[in-house]
Amino acid sequence: MNRQNLCEWLAWLERAHPSEIDLGLERIRQVADRLSLGSDARVLTVAGTNGKGSCVTFASALIQGSGRKVGTYTSPHILHYCERVRIDGVPVSEAQMCEAFTAVDEARGEVSLTYFEFGTLAALWLFARHQVDVMVLEVGLGGRLDAVNIIDADVAVITSIAIDHEVWLGSDREAIGREKAGIARSGRPLICADREPPESVLSAARHLGAPVERIGVDFEITEQASGYMFCRGDRRVNLPSLHLPAASVAAAIVAVETLGIAIDELALVRLANQTQLPGRMQRLRSGRVSYMLDVAHNPAATEYLAAKLRVQRPAGRLHCVFAVMADKDIDGVLAPLTPLVDTWYLAQLSDVPRAAAPEALADRLANAKANVVQVGSMATCLAQAAAVAGDDDLVLVCGSFFTVSAALALLIPDGS
């Protein structure tokens, strides 16, 4: 079939493979070999339960700031698929994406690939075509068997390890850590931004002979009255207030320096102050209403979000527009937020089969004696929350990437 545009490609990819997730590297390696993706680019690979997108974003900004061409691969996207593949911070065009998909399709022959595998190969093909100096790759799920792991990392980063995706990764941190440590390579540095990493991570590094740098041991970032202090060895750098998680920022700095890229201190301070990531405690204002949007979708992520909200609590009320996937630990996701939220608005994500029914969420919140005001479409929930929000109130939108994407499409329909 001749697919004419990106929409046709994505629609085909969604149904091209029998299952959405099919972990393993044999099929994708076979197609990668046919594509001849060899490159002289240095490779930074980032895994983690939470914070990996922030680490990838800040590392990419630092690399670009050093004058090197950087290719960045992330997932999932918020508003547009091309957000996943960026060259020097700019998403590739739909035409370039279609060209890459065509190349992968022609190379695969009879080999079936998942949506994510297809996209990963397309990103690597584009990076080779653009002759990037450094590739910064975000693991999609786990690490050891994730499609990104067909590429050997020169430096690997693990941002955090928490319980999520238990069906595929295991039900405890030791098992999950073992999967994430699969991105490490023999004799090559592993940066760990988890303050209490499972023994499985450290054991895997020892077995490989991969030197480990750990936050709290070999480098540190601490909050100060006027921002943050980053420390590594004898080096001390005062950073302003950050828009990204501090541990992810620190891991990005260490990773980029470990790649052998010098970071100018003035540039570091400027980028720390400027670099943001959509959907990560993203603030925006629409009319008189203040919003915060966050993709937090597991208990560790909502605990982090709740901790930040306690510090940045609005003077008025906190209203929450919420939707989550049914396969998550929903009670664990809700628990940190329930004491902080004054009113709940439970959105139906009708085009997302995995989404939990808002009526079921309402029952859970009723048991916690929470105030559920609205159950309905995202448009209805946002409109109702905005209608009751006072000047000192904050409307929080959270629960998943799909939740934030649906809200942003309504709040900033032109994507600007």
C-alpha positions as CSV (number, residue, x, y, z in Angstrom):
1,M,0.0,0.0,0.0
2,N,1.3,3.5,-0.9
3,R,0.8,5.7,2.2
4,Q,0.7,9.3,1.2
5,N,1.1,11.2,4.4
6,L,2.0,10.9,8.1
7,C,-1.6,10.4,9.2
8,E,-1.9,7.4,6.9
9,W,1.4,6.0,8.1
10,L,0.5,6.3,11.8
11,A,-2.9,4.8,11.2
12,W,-1.3,1.8,9.5
13,L,1.4,1.4,12.2
14,E,-1.2,1.2,14.9
15,R,-2.6,-2.0,13.4
16,A,0.5,-3.4,11.6
17,H,1.7,-5.6,14.5
18,P,-0.4,-8.1,16.5
19,S,0.5,-6.5,19.8
20,E,1.3,-2.9,21.0
21,I,4.2,-4.1,23.1
22,D,6.4,-7.0,22.0
23,L,9.7,-6.8,23.9
24,G,12.7,-8.3,22.2
25,L,15.6,-7.2,20.0
26,E,15.8,-10.0,17.4
27,R,13.3,-8.6,14.9
28,I,14.4,-5.0,15.1
29,R,18.1,-5.9,14.9
30,Q,17.4,-7.8,11.7
31,V,15.9,-4.8,10.1
32,A,18.5,-2.4,11.5
33,D,21.2,-4.5,9.8
34,R,19.5,-4.1,6.5
35,L,19.2,-0.4,6.9
36,S,23.0,0.0,7.5
37,L,22.6,2.5,10.3
38,G,26.3,2.7,11.1
39,S,27.3,6.1,12.5
40,D,30.2,7.8,14.1
41,A,27.9,9.6,16.5
42,R,28.4,9.3,20.2
43,V,25.4,7.8,22.0
44,L,23.8,8.7,25.3
45,T,20.9,6.4,26.3
46,V,18.6,7.2,29.2
47,A,16.3,4.8,31.0
48,G,14.2,5.3,34.2
49,T,10.7,5.1,35.6
50,N,10.3,8.9,35.9
51,G,12.5,11.8,34.9
52,K,14.1,10.3,31.8
53,G,12.4,12.8,29.4
54,S,13.7,15.7,31.5
55,C,17.2,14.2,31.5
56,V,17.1,13.7,27.7
57,T,15.9,17.2,27.1
58,F,18.5,18.9,29.3
59,A,21.3,16.8,28.0
60,S,20.3,17.6,24.5
61,A,20.2,21.3,25.3
62,L,23.7,21.1,26.8
63,I,25.1,19.2,23.8
64,Q,23.6,21.7,21.3
65,G,24.9,24.6,23.4
66,S,28.4,23.2,23.0
67,G,28.1,23.6,19.2
68,R,27.6,19.9,18.3
69,K,24.7,18.6,16.2
70,V,22.4,16.5,18.4
71,G,19.7,14.1,17.5
72,T,17.1,13.5,20.2
73,Y,14.6,10.6,20.3
74,T,11.8,10.6,22.9
75,S,8.4,9.1,23.5
76,P,5.6,9.4,23.7
77,H,4.7,12.7,22.1
78,I,2.3,15.2,23.5
79,L,0.6,16.8,20.5
80,H,2.4,15.8,17.3
81,Y,4.3,12.6,16.4
82,C,7.3,14.5,15.0
83,E,8.0,15.8,18.5
84,R,9.7,12.4,19.0
85,V,12.5,13.0,16.6
86,R,14.4,16.3,16.9
87,I,17.6,17.6,15.2
88,D,19.1,20.4,17.3
89,G,15.9,20.8,19.2
90,V,13.7,21.1,16.1
91,P,11.2,18.3,15.2
92,V,11.7,16.8,11.8
93,S,9.1,17.5,9.2
94,E,6.2,15.2,8.3
95,A,7.9,14.7,4.9
96,Q,11.1,13.6,6.5
97,M,9.3,11.3,8.9
98,C,7.4,9.7,6.0
99,E,10.7,9.3,4.1
100,A,12.1,7.5,7.1
101,F,9.1,5.2,7.5
102,T,9.3,4.3,3.8
103,A,13.0,3.3,4.2
104,V,12.2,1.2,7.2
105,D,9.2,-0.4,5.5
106,E,11.3,-1.3,2.4
107,A,14.0,-2.8,4.5
108,R,11.9,-4.9,6.8
109,G,10.5,-7.2,4.1
110,E,8.3,-9.8,5.9
111,V,9.6,-8.8,9.4
112,S,6.7,-7.4,11.6
113,L,7.6,-4.5,13.8
114,T,5.6,-2.7,16.6
115,Y,4.7,0.9,16.4
116,F,7.6,1.8,18.7
117,E,10.1,-0.4,16.9
118,F,9.2,1.2,13.6
119,G,9.5,4.7,15.0
120,T,12.9,3.9,16.6
121,L,14.4,2.7,13.4
122,A,13.0,5.7,11.6
123,A,14.6,8.0,14.1
124,L,18.0,6.2,13.8
125,W,17.8,6.4,10.0
126,L,17.1,10.2,10.2
127,F,20.0,10.7,12.6
128,A,22.3,8.9,10.2
129,R,21.1,10.9,7.3
130,H,21.6,14.2,9.2
131,Q,25.0,13.0,10.4
132,V,24.4,14.1,14.0
133,D,27.4,14.3,16.3
134,V,25.6,12.9,19.3
135,M,22.4,10.8,19.6
136,V,20.4,11.1,22.9
137,L,18.0,8.2,23.1
138,E,15.1,7.8,25.6
139,V,14.2,4.2,26.4
140,G,10.5,3.5,25.9
141,L,9.9,0.6,28.3
142,G,12.4,-1.0,30.6
143,G,15.8,-1.1,28.9
144,R,17.3,-4.6,28.3
145,L,14.7,-5.5,25.6
146,D,13.6,-2.1,24.5
147,A,14.1,-1.2,20.9
148,V,16.5,1.6,21.7
149,N,18.9,-0.9,23.2
150,I,20.0,-2.2,19.7
151,I,22.4,0.8,19.9
152,D,25.4,0.5,22.2
153,A,25.5,3.5,24.6
154,D,28.8,5.3,25.2
155,V,27.2,6.6,28.4
156,A,24.1,5.2,30.0
157,V,21.8,7.0,32.5
158,I,19.2,5.6,34.9
159,T,17.2,8.4,36.3
160,S,14.9,6.5,38.8
161,I,13.5,3.1,39.5
162,A,9.9,2.7,40.8
163,I,7.0,0.3,40.3
164,D,5.4,0.7,36.9
165,H,4.7,-1.6,33.9
166,E,4.8,-4.6,36.2
167,V,3.4,-7.0,33.6
168,W,6.5,-6.5,31.5
169,L,9.2,-5.5,33.9
170,G,8.4,-7.2,37.2
171,S,6.6,-6.3,40.4
172,D,9.5,-5.1,42.6
173,R,12.4,-2.6,42.2
174,E,15.0,-5.3,42.0
175,A,13.4,-6.9,39.0
176,I,12.7,-3.5,37.4
177,G,16.3,-2.3,38.1
178,R,17.7,-5.4,36.4
179,E,15.8,-4.6,33.2
180,K,16.8,-0.9,33.2
181,A,20.5,-1.8,33.8
182,G,20.4,-3.7,30.6
183,I,21.3,-0.5,28.7
184,A,24.7,-0.5,30.4
185,R,27.7,-1.7,28.4
186,S,31.0,-3.3,29.4
187,G,33.6,-0.8,30.5
188,R,31.4,2.2,29.7
189,P,30.1,4.7,32.3
190,L,26.7,4.3,33.9
191,I,25.2,7.4,35.6
192,C,22.6,6.6,38.3
193,A,20.3,9.4,39.6
194,D,18.3,7.1,41.9
195,R,19.4,7.9,45.4
196,E,18.7,4.3,46.6
197,P,19.3,2.1,43.6
198,P,18.3,-1.6,43.8
199,E,21.3,-3.9,44.3
200,S,20.4,-5.4,40.9
201,V,21.6,-2.2,39.2
202,L,24.9,-2.1,41.0
203,S,25.4,-5.8,40.6
204,A,24.8,-5.6,36.8
205,A,27.3,-2.7,36.6
206,R,30.0,-4.7,38.5
207,H,29.4,-7.8,36.3
208,L,29.9,-5.7,33.2
209,G,32.8,-3.7,34.6
210,A,30.8,-0.5,33.9
211,P,32.0,2.3,36.2
212,V,29.1,3.9,38.1
213,E,28.6,7.5,39.2
214,R,25.8,7.9,41.7
215,I,23.9,10.9,42.9
216,G,24.5,11.5,46.5
217,V,27.9,9.7,46.3
218,D,29.8,11.0,43.3
219,F,27.8,14.0,42.4
220,E,25.0,16.0,44.1
221,I,22.4,18.7,43.6
222,T,20.8,20.4,46.5
223,E,18.2,23.1,46.9
224,Q,19.4,26.4,48.2
225,A,17.5,29.6,49.1
226,S,18.2,31.1,45.7
227,G,18.1,28.0,43.5
228,Y,20.2,24.9,43.5
229,M,23.9,23.9,44.0
230,F,25.4,21.3,41.7
231,C,28.5,19.5,43.0
232,R,30.8,17.0,41.3
233,G,34.3,16.5,42.8
234,D,35.7,20.0,43.6
235,R,33.3,21.7,41.2
236,R,30.5,23.8,42.5
237,V,27.9,25.6,40.3
238,N,25.0,27.7,41.5
239,L,22.0,27.1,39.4
240,P,18.7,29.2,39.3
241,S,15.3,27.7,40.1
242,L,14.8,24.8,37.7
243,H,11.8,23.9,35.5
244,L,12.9,20.3,35.4
245,P,13.5,17.7,38.2
246,A,16.8,18.5,39.9
247,A,18.1,14.9,39.8
248,S,17.5,14.6,36.1
249,V,19.3,17.9,35.5
250,A,22.3,16.8,37.5
251,A,22.5,13.4,35.7
252,A,22.3,15.2,32.4
253,I,25.3,17.4,33.3
254,V,27.4,14.4,34.5
255,A,26.4,12.4,31.4
256,V,27.4,15.1,28.9
257,E,30.7,15.8,30.7
258,T,31.4,12.1,30.7
259,L,30.9,12.0,26.9
260,G,33.9,14.4,26.9
261,I,31.9,17.5,26.1
262,A,33.0,20.6,28.1
263,I,30.1,22.7,29.4
264,D,30.5,26.4,29.7
265,E,29.4,27.5,33.2
266,L,27.5,30.6,31.9
267,A,25.7,28.4,29.3
268,L,24.9,25.9,32.0
269,V,23.2,28.5,34.2
270,R,21.3,30.0,31.2
271,L,20.0,26.6,30.0
272,A,19.1,25.6,33.6
273,N,16.9,28.7,33.8
274,Q,15.4,28.3,30.3
275,T,14.9,24.6,29.6
276,Q,11.4,23.3,30.0
277,L,9.5,20.3,28.8
278,P,5.8,20.3,27.9
279,G,3.6,18.3,30.3
280,R,6.1,18.4,33.2
281,M,4.7,20.8,35.8
282,Q,3.9,23.0,32.8
283,R,2.3,26.3,33.7
284,L,0.1,28.2,31.5
285,R,-2.7,30.8,31.7
286,S,-5.8,30.9,29.6
287,G,-7.9,34.0,30.2
288,R,-8.1,34.5,34.0
289,V,-7.4,30.8,34.8
290,S,-4.1,29.4,35.9
291,Y,-3.2,25.8,34.9
292,M,-0.5,23.3,35.7
293,L,-0.2,20.2,33.5
294,D,1.8,17.1,34.4
295,V,2.0,13.6,32.9
296,A,2.5,11.9,36.3
297,H,1.0,8.5,35.9
298,N,2.5,6.2,38.6
299,P,2.7,6.6,42.4
300,A,6.3,7.8,42.5
301,A,5.5,10.5,40.0
302,T,2.4,11.8,41.8
303,E,4.3,11.7,45.1
304,Y,6.9,14.0,43.5
305,L,4.1,16.2,42.0
306,A,2.4,16.4,45.4
307,A,5.6,17.4,47.1
308,K,6.1,20.3,44.7
309,L,2.4,21.3,45.0
310,R,2.8,21.5,48.8
311,V,5.6,24.0,48.3
312,Q,3.9,25.9,45.4
313,R,0.3,25.6,46.8
314,P,-2.0,28.2,45.3
315,A,-3.4,30.8,47.6
316,G,-6.9,29.6,46.7
317,R,-8.3,26.2,45.8
318,L,-6.7,23.3,43.8
319,H,-9.0,21.8,41.2
320,C,-7.9,18.6,39.4
321,V,-8.9,17.4,36.0
322,F,-7.8,13.8,36.0
323,A,-7.8,10.7,33.7
324,V,-5.5,7.7,34.0
325,M,-4.9,4.4,32.3
326,A,-6.8,1.4,33.7
327,D,-3.7,-0.8,33.9
328,K,-2.0,1.6,36.4
329,D,-1.9,1.4,40.2
330,I,-4.8,3.9,40.4
331,D,-5.2,4.0,44.2
332,G,-1.4,4.6,44.4
333,V,-1.6,7.3,41.8
334,L,-4.5,9.1,43.6
335,A,-3.3,8.8,47.2
336,P,-0.6,11.5,47.2
337,L,-3.0,14.0,45.5
338,T,-6.2,13.4,47.4
339,P,-5.3,15.4,50.5
340,L,-4.4,18.4,48.4
341,V,-7.2,18.6,45.8
342,D,-10.3,20.5,46.7
343,T,-12.5,19.5,43.7
344,W,-12.1,16.7,41.1
345,Y,-13.2,16.6,37.4
346,L,-12.9,13.2,35.9
347,A,-12.4,13.2,32.2
348,Q,-13.4,10.5,29.7
349,L,-10.7,9.8,27.1
350,S,-13.1,8.2,24.6
351,D,-10.4,7.6,22.0
352,V,-8.0,5.8,24.4
353,P,-9.1,2.2,24.9
354,R,-6.7,1.8,27.9
355,A,-8.2,4.7,29.8
356,A,-10.0,4.0,33.1
357,A,-13.7,4.8,33.1
358,P,-14.3,8.0,35.0
359,E,-17.3,6.5,36.8
360,A,-14.9,3.9,38.3
361,L,-12.6,6.7,39.4
362,A,-15.5,8.5,40.9
363,D,-16.3,5.5,43.1
364,R,-12.7,5.3,44.3
365,L,-12.6,9.0,45.2
366,A,-16.0,8.8,46.9
367,N,-14.5,6.1,49.2
368,A,-11.8,8.6,50.0
369,K,-14.4,11.2,50.8
370,A,-13.1,13.4,47.9
371,N,-15.3,16.0,46.3
372,V,-16.0,14.9,42.7
373,V,-17.8,17.7,40.8
374,Q,-17.9,16.6,37.2
375,V,-17.6,13.4,35.2
376,G,-17.5,13.9,31.4
377,S,-15.5,14.8,28.4
378,M,-12.2,16.6,28.7
379,A,-13.8,19.7,27.2
380,T,-16.7,19.6,29.8
381,C,-14.3,19.0,32.7
382,L,-12.0,21.8,31.7
383,A,-14.9,24.2,31.1
384,Q,-16.4,23.4,34.5
385,A,-13.2,23.7,36.4
386,A,-12.5,27.0,34.7
387,A,-16.0,28.3,35.5
388,V,-15.5,27.8,39.2
389,A,-11.8,28.7,39.5
390,G,-11.1,31.9,41.3
391,D,-8.3,34.3,40.6
392,D,-6.1,32.6,43.3
393,D,-7.0,29.0,42.3
394,L,-5.0,26.5,40.2
395,V,-6.4,23.9,37.8
396,L,-4.2,20.9,37.8
397,V,-4.4,18.5,34.8
398,C,-2.7,15.1,35.3
399,G,-2.8,11.3,35.2
400,S,-1.2,10.4,31.8
401,F,0.4,11.7,28.6
402,F,-3.0,11.2,27.0
403,T,-4.7,13.4,29.6
404,V,-2.2,16.3,29.1
405,S,-2.3,15.9,25.3
406,A,-6.1,16.1,25.3
407,A,-6.1,19.1,27.6
408,L,-3.4,21.0,25.6
409,A,-5.2,20.4,22.4
410,L,-8.2,22.4,23.9
411,L,-6.2,25.0,25.8
412,I,-3.8,25.9,23.0
413,P,-5.5,24.5,19.9
414,D,-2.9,26.0,17.5
415,G,-0.1,24.3,19.4
416,S,1.8,27.5,20.1
